[in-house]
Amino acid sequence: MKTIGERIKHLRNNMGLSMAGLEKAINAATGNVNNWEKNRRIPNGNNIIALSNFFNVSSDWLLTGKESRFTETEIKILQLFKDFSRPEQEELENYILFLLWRREKEKGEKIWGKATKKTKLYDTENNNLTNSFVSEDDKE
């Protein structure tokens, strides 16, 4: 399905809905679905949201045919992250960096790349965060 119109038609047909039935379900003006499916017009932002919610698909997929680069879990984590204060966000970031560092050490994975980065890492001996440099030497 290359166009948004094809995707809307596919979703509508899978649900066994008429064009008028879909328009009523999402509160769209008469004739809109026909115009969308024939690629004469593109749904506006409100209609994209209504279609996405009604069909339970991402707006990214509806618009482009490609899924969001984020999973639902990743989106939920990002939404939760925004509820934290800046210091709490930094603490979460540091904990994630620690988990990646620990996984690298345990499994020999290379996750840091070549960049040297000053960051806070988790000190397992003293059970706290500490300022450290992550350098090429630390990764070996």
N, C-alpha and C positions, 0 to 999 in steps of 0.2 A: 504494500500500500504506500504509494509515493506521495499522495496529497492528503491534506487534512480532510478534504471532502470524502475521499475514499475511506479514511479511518472512521469518520462519523457514520457513514452509510453502513460500514461493516458492523460497528457496534450496535447501531439501531436495528439492523436486520437480525443480528444474533439475539436481540431481546424481543424480536417479533413485534416491534412498534411501527406504527405508521409515522409519516412525517408530522402529521398534525398531532399525533399522540406524544411525540418527542417535544414538539413545540409547547404543548400544554404542560408537560412534565417539568420543563426547565423555564417556563414562563417566557418563551421567546415569541416574537411577533410572527404572524402568519406569513409563510413563504420563506422564512429565514433558512430552515433546514434544506429546502430545495435549492436555494442559492448556494449554501455551503457545500452540499454534496456535489453540485455541478461546478464547483470551484469558481463561481461568479463573484462570491464574496467570502471573506474570512470572518469568523465570529469575533466579536469584540471581547475585551477582557472579561467582562461579567459573564458572557456566554461561555467563554472558555472554562471559567471556574465552574459554572453550572454544569456544563457537559462533563468535565473531569469528575466532579462529585457524583453526578448521576450515574455515570458508567463505571465509577471507581477505577479510573486510570489517571496517570500523572498528566499534568498539563504539558510537560515536556514531550511525552509520547504523543499526545493529541496534536501538538503543533509540529513536531519534527519526525515522528515515527521512531524516535530513539528514547530509551529510558533515561531518566535522570542519572547523573553520574553518582548520585548518592542513594543508598538504600534507605528504606523507611527507618531502620534502626539508626543509621547515621544522621538522618534528618532529626529524629527525636533527640539524639544526643546533642546536636547543635542547638536545638531549641532549649533544652535543659541548661546547656552551658551558658546561654545568654542570661539566664536568671541569676547567675552568680555575680558577686562583686568582682571588680578587677583583681584584687589580691587573691580571691578564691579561684578565679580563672587561671592566674599564674601558678597557683599551687596545683591545680588539676593538670595544667600543661606539664609541669615538672614531674608529676607522678607518671604521666603517660611516657615522658622521656625516660624516666627510670625503668618503666616496664619494658620499653624497647631496648634499652641498654642491657638490662638483665637477660632478655631473650637472646640478644646478640652474644653475650658472654656464655650463656648456657648452650646455645646451639651453633655458635660460630657464624651466625648470620651477619652480613655486612649491611647495616641499615643507615649508618651515619653519612655515607658518601665521603667525599674528600674534604668537605668544609670543616674548618675548625670553629667551634662555637663555644662561647662562654655561657654556661647555664648552671642551673641548680640541679644537682643530682641527689638521689636519695642515699643517705649513709646508713647502710644496713647494720653496722656495728653499734652506732649511737641512736638508731631509729629516728633520724631527722634529715631534713634537707640541708645540703651544703653547697656552697659555690664551688664549681669545678670547671676546668677546661676539658672539653672533649676534643682530643686531638688525634692525629694519626697514631701516636704512641699508645693512646688509651685503647685503641681498637685492636691492638695485636695481642 
